[in-house]
């Protein structure tokens, strides 16, 4: 229990130290004359915003876009990754297009998507999907392709068909790859959902950030940043919890449980 409690305690100490440094910097430190609000003002404004129904409406829109786009990316990316990974010919034929699309950020296609779908919830969901599914597809195909050939041959020697080998051998072997891709994509989905509102005019906390910036309300702007930071921590924690539950049989997680 001491070993599990120590990281949490250190994390709390780190957060308090960061907030104290922020407060000092914005009040008597080198940025005292800048528009940077003190941490206490931003935290008080965040508490006030969380008491307003409009904030929860924007929060629900952002989380809805992020979760919907991520789920679609997981489904489509896993299906495409499995289809590509089971065939060496497809693996080599699609490697260049997938690697070409992987580094392209969703913000590049934002003007086209806004032109087609408008500043809507669907626009934000599509951007999240585009920003996540390629990485998931690439990781899934790599996991499927790297399945131990001895395990496949053993399955065939026991009379297992292609579908049974895929379900019982290949997919469990690829799950660590898929789990890592989803864990990395989860915070990316939140970032893209915020960008969809901030630069694309879509609903959610991104639009609220833009309005606070335009109005010059710095305390409110940083309050939304704090809310987004806490939301990101929650999403990251949920994705890690889901990965541990899904891969509880994996040696890495069995060691952590000891």
Order of alpha helices (4+ residues) and beta strands (2+ residues): alpha-alpha-alpha-alpha-alpha-alpha-alpha-alpha-alpha-alpha-alpha-alpha
